[in-house]
C-alpha cells in the first residue's frame, strides 16, 4: 500500500487560486534552488522510513490516525501564507475559519453559545479547562478516575491545585459510589469525567456524576479528547449513548480533532459553556495587537503563537465532512466501533486468548491466556514482538490488579498485568479485520 500522492495535483490548483488574491502586488522574486533542496528533502524522506506504518490498516496499536487528504492539503496550502492565529492581524482569514470550525464542534456537543479555541492538543486544552476551574474554585480539590489521562494529575500540580484519584469499577469507569465517598469528606471543586479513556476507551458514568453535581455543587469538566466525536455514532451501547447525550451539561469539554477528527498534529480544542470565563484571559499587549479592534483569539487563549494552518485544515475537513448524525464522517466512526466489536468477538471466542470487557468505543484490550499475571505479561510482550514480525502493529498497556481481578481469576504474582491493546481508529480496519486476525494467529504460533 503506497502513500497517497494523486491529490497533490489539487494543491497546485489551490495555490494558483490563493495567488490570485495577491495579484495586485508588485512582483517579488523568490529564489528556487531545486538542486540544493532535493538531496536534503530526499534525506529527510529516508529518515522518515524509520517509523511504524501509522497510515496503514495493519497498524492497530496506539491512537494514531492519518489526517484526511483534504486536511493535509489545506494545511500545506496555508503554509504558503503561514498565518498565526494568536492575533487577528496575524491570521485574518484563518482566525475567522477557526471560529467557524470551533463553533461546529460546539454545535456537535449541543452548544450554540460557548467560548473556545484550538490549541496544540489535549494536554494544553485540559490545562486551560483546569486553570479556569481553579480560578472559579480556588484551592479546591480536582478529582479524576484512576484511568483518566495521567496529565490531569501533572497539570493540577503545575496549577497548584490538590488532586485525588477516584477508583474505577470492573469496566475501568469512574466508580460513582467511590466519588460520592470523597465528595462527602472533602471540598471538591472540579470533577474530571473522561468520555473515552486512552487505555480502554471507557466512558465514565456521566448521568451519575451529573446527579452528584446537583447535590454537591462541583464544576464538571469532561475530557473527551479521544472519545468526543463518538457523540455522532449510532452504534453505541445504551449506557454509552446516554452519557454522550448528557455531554452538553458539562461546564467545559476538551476534544482533539487530531485524534478522530482527521487532522494533522497538533490540533486540540477546549470549549466552555459559559463565555463569561473569558474574563480570566484578559490581558493588554499593545505591541502585538495594535492594528485592529476586533476580538482576536489571543484574548481567549493561554497559548501565544498558534498555527493558523491547523484551523484551515479543520475548517476544510468540516466543509467536506459535516458533523451530522448519519453522515459520512459519523459512519466512519461507526465503522471503527464495528471493527473493534468484531475483533473482540473473535478474540473472546478463541481459547488462546482472554478478554477483559467489550469495547465501549473502538479500543480492544486482551491478552494471551496464561495462569498468572507475570506469565500473561510475558506472553503479551512476546506476542507484541511476534505480531510486528508479521507486519501487524499492536500496543502493550499495563492494567492494575484492582480492575483486572474483577474479571480474571489468575494468580497474582505482580500488582499489574500487561495486556495487548488495539485502537481500531481507521474506518478501513473493518475491511481489514480478516487480515489482522490471520496475522495475529500466525504471530501466536511463535509465542
N, C-alpha and C positions, 0 to 999 in steps of 0.2 A: 504494500500500500504506500504509494508515494505521497509527497506533500502536495497539497492543492495549489496550483500555480495559475490556472486558467483565469481566475478572477483578476489577476494583475492588469489585464487589459482595461478593466474598468477604471483603474486608478489613473491611467493617463487621461482618459476622458474627463474624469472628475477634476484633475489638476488643470486641464485646459479651461473648464468651466470656472474654477476658482480664479485662474489668471485673468479671466475677463473682467472680474471686479476691480482689477488694478491697472487696467489698460490705459487709463488716463495719465499714469505716472511716467516721468522720463525714463528712458532705458537705463537699466542698471546691469552692468555686465557681471556675470557670475562665472568664475573660472571652474571648469570641469577638467579633471585630470584622471581619466579612467585608468590609464596605465599604472599610475601610482596607487589608486584606490583598489584596483582589482585584487592584487595579492593579499592586501590587508583583509578585505571582505571575505575572500575565499579561506584565509587562515581562520577567521572567526567562525565560518561555517564548519570547518574541520573540528575546531574546538567544541562546537555545539553538538557534534556527534556523540560526545561523552554525556549522554542523557538517556534516561529511560524513555521509551516511545509514548510520551504522555498523550499524544494526539491519536493513538491507535486504540481500537476497541479491546485489544489484548492487554492494554494497561487498565487494570481494575484494582488499583491499590489506593493511593491517597486521593484527597479531594483536588484533583487536577483535571479541569475540563477545558478543552480548547475553545478559544473565542470563535464566534461566528465569523465567517469570511467578511461579512458586511462590517462587523465591528472592527476587524483587523484593518480593512481598507479605509474606513472612516478615520481610525486613529492615525494611520500613516498620512492620510490627506491633511489632517490638521497639523501635522509636524512641519509642513512647509510654511505655516504661519507661526507655529509654536506658541499658542496663547497661554496666558497664565490666569487662571480663574480666581486668584486671590483678590484681584481688583477688577472692577467693571472695565476700567480703561485698559487693563492688560489682556482682556479677552471679551470683547463686547458680544460677539455672536455666540461664543462658547458659553459665556455666563448665562445668556438667555436660554440656550439649549439645556444647560444644567438645571435651571429652574423648572423647565418643562419636563425633563426626564425625572427629576426628583418628585414632582407633582404626580407623575404617572405611577411611581412606586407608592406614594402615599395613598393615591386613589385605590390601588390594588388592595391596600390594607383597610380601606373604608374611611380614610381621612380626606376630606376636601379642604379643611383648614389645618395648617400644620406649619412647622418650621423645620427646615432640614437642608442638607447639602451632601455632596460627595466628599470622600476623603480617601486616604491611601489604602484602607482596608478595615476589617472588623476590629482590630486592636485599637486603632485610634478612634473609630466610631464609638466603641464601648467606653473608651476613656472619656469622651465628651459627654456621653449619657451619664456616666457615674460622676463626672465633675459637676454637672448641673444638679444631679441628685444630692451631692454633698453640699452644694450651696443652699438648696432648699431644705435639707435635713442635716444641718451641720453637726458633725461629731457623732452621728448615729450609725449603728452597725449596718453593713451591707451583707446580705446572705445570698448564697447560690448553692446549687446542688453539688455533690461530690463529683458528678460527671459534667459539670459546667466547664467551659474552657478555662484553662489554668491562668489566662491573662487577667481574669477578674480579681483573683487574689493579688496578683502582682500590681495591677492598676490601683486597687484600693490602698496598697502600701505606698505607692507613689503619691496618691492624693491625701494620705494621712487619715484614712477612714478605717475604723475597725471592720474586720471581716470574719464571718463564720461560715463553715461548711455545713450543709444540711444533708443527712444521709439519703440514699436512694432506695427504691423498692426493688423487687425482683426483675423488673424490666428496665432498670437503670434510669428511672424517672425520679424527680424530687418526691420524697415522701411527705405528703401534706400533713400527716399527723406529727411527724418529726418537726416540720416547720412550725406548727402551732405550739409545740412544746417550747421552742425557742422564743416565739412571739410572746408567750405568757411570762417568760423570765427576763426578757431583755428588751431594751428600747431599739427596735429595728426601724431604720429609716427607709431602706430600699431592699426589695426582694428582686433578684435577677432570675427570671424564668427563661429556660432555654427551649426553644422550639426547633429541635434538631441538634442534638449533641454531636460533637465531632467524632466521638468514639463509636457510638452505636446508632446515631440518628434518633434517639429517644426524644419524645415530646413531653415536656413537663405538664402536669395536670392544671392547665390554666384556669378552668372553671373553679376548681377547688381553691386555687390561690386567690382568685378574684373574690370568692366568698370570704376568705380570711381578711382580705383588704377592707371589706365592709366593716369588719369587727375591730381591726387593729390599726387601720389608717396609714399604712406604709405606702411608699411610692413603688410602682411596679415598672421595672424595665425588662423588656423582652429581647434577648439575644437570639435573633433569627438569622444570623449571618449566613449559616449554611442552609437552613430549612425554610426560610421565609417564603420563597417562591412557590412552595407546595400549597400555599393557600389557593392556588389556581387549579390544583389537581382534583379530578373527580373520582379517583380510585383509592382514597384514604379510608382506613377503618373508622368506624363511627366515633370512637373516643378521640381519635386524632383530629377528625373533621370538626368535632365540637370545640376542641382547643383553638384551632385556626379561626373558627367563626367568632371567637371572642377576642381576637387579637386587637381589634380597634379600641378596646377598653384599656389598653396599656397606656402608660404615661410617655414612654419612649420606646422606640424599636430600632434595631440595627439589622441591616441585611447587606450581604456582599454581592453586588452584581458580577464580581469576578469569580464567583462560585457557580451558581446555577443560572446567572443572568447572561451568560455567554460573552463576558467581557474580558479583555486583557487585564493582567495585573497592572497597577493596583487600583481597584475601584470598590470602595465601600460606601455605605450610605447610613447616616444617622438621621432619625426623624423624631420630632417632639410633637405631641398632641396639642400642647398649649404654646402658641407662638410667642407669648409674653416672656418665655425664658430667654428670649433674645437679649433681654436687658443685661444679662450676666456677661455677654460677649462684648459689651460696648467699649470702644477704645477710640483714640484720636491719633491718627498718623498722617498728618497733612503732607509729609514729604512723599507719600505713596499715592494719596488719593486727592490730588489737587484739581483734577480736570473734569469731574462730573459730580452732580448732586444725587444721582440715582443710588439706591441701596445696592451695595456690592456684597458678594458672598464672603469676602474677608471680614465683614462685620458680624457674621454668624458662624465663625469657624475658628478653632484653635490653631489650625494649620495656617501657614502663610502661603508660600508659592505652591500651587497645585496645577497639575497638567490639565489644561483645557481640552486636550485631545481625548481624555477619558470621558468627558461629558459628550463630546461629539460622537464618539463611538457608541455610547449608551443610547443617545438620542436616535441615532441612525438605526440601531438594532430594534428599538421600540417602534419606530416607524414601520419596519418590515414585519415585526412580530409583536403585535399589541398584546398587552396583558389582559386577556379576556378568557373567562372560563369557556372551555370547549374549543379555543383557538389553537393554532399551530404550536405556539410556544407552550401552552398548557398541556397539549397532547404529548409533547416531547418529555415533559416531567412525568406524565403518567407512564410513558414507556420505560423510563428509568425505574420507577417503582415496580412495574410489572416484571422487569428483568430481575430485580432483586428478589421479588417473591418467588419467581420461577427457580432461581439458583438456590434459594433457601429450601424450597421444596425438594429439589434433587438431593441436596446435602442431608436434609432431615431423613430422607428415606434410604440413605446409604449407611450400612452398618459400620463402615470405616470412619465415619465422622460423628461429631457431636455438635449440636446447635444450642445456643443459649435461649433465644427468643426470636419470633418472626420479625423481619424488618418493618419498622414503622414508616420509614421513608424509602431510601434506596441504599442503605448500608447493611451489609450482611456480616455477621460475626459467627465464626465456627472454629473447630479445631479437629485434628486427627484424634481418633479415640485412643485413650490410654487410661491407666488406673490411678495415676497420681498427678498432682499439679506440676511437679517437676518434669515428669515424662511428657505430659501434654505440651509443656513449654518447649522442651527439646524437639519434639516431633513437629510442632508448629514452625519453629525456626528452620528445621531441615526441609519441610515442605515448601516454605517460602523460597529457599535457595533452589530446590529442585524445580519448582514451577518456573522460576526465572530462566532455568536451563531449557525450558520448553517455550520460551518467549511469552510466558504468561506472568504478568507482574502483579503481585498481591501486596498486602501490607501486614505488619505484625503489630499488635497492641496488647498491652498488659491490662488485666481486669482484676479488681480486688476480690479477695475471698468473700467479703460480706455481700457481694452481689451474686457471684458465681455459685456459692454453696446453696443458694436458694433454688437452684435448678439442677446442678450436677452433684451426684453422690460419688465423690472421689476422695482419695487420700490427700490430706493437706500437709505436704512437706515444705510448703512455701506459702507466704501470705498473699501472693498474687499468681495469676496464671497467664501465660502468653498465648493469645489466640490469633487466628488469621482474620483479617478484616478487609472487606472489599467495598469500595464506593462505586456503584454502577451508575455513574453520573452522565454517561453518554447515551442518547436515545438508541444508538446503534448496538448497545450492549444486548438489547432484546434479540436482535437478529443473530448476534454472535454467541449466544448462550451455549449452543451445542459445541462450538469450537472451544469455548472456555472450559466447559465440562470435560471434554475429551482430553485436553492438555492437563487439567487438574488430575484426572485419573491416571494419566501417564506419569505425571510427576510423583504421585503417591507410590508407584511401584519401586521408586528408588529411596523411599524413606523407611 
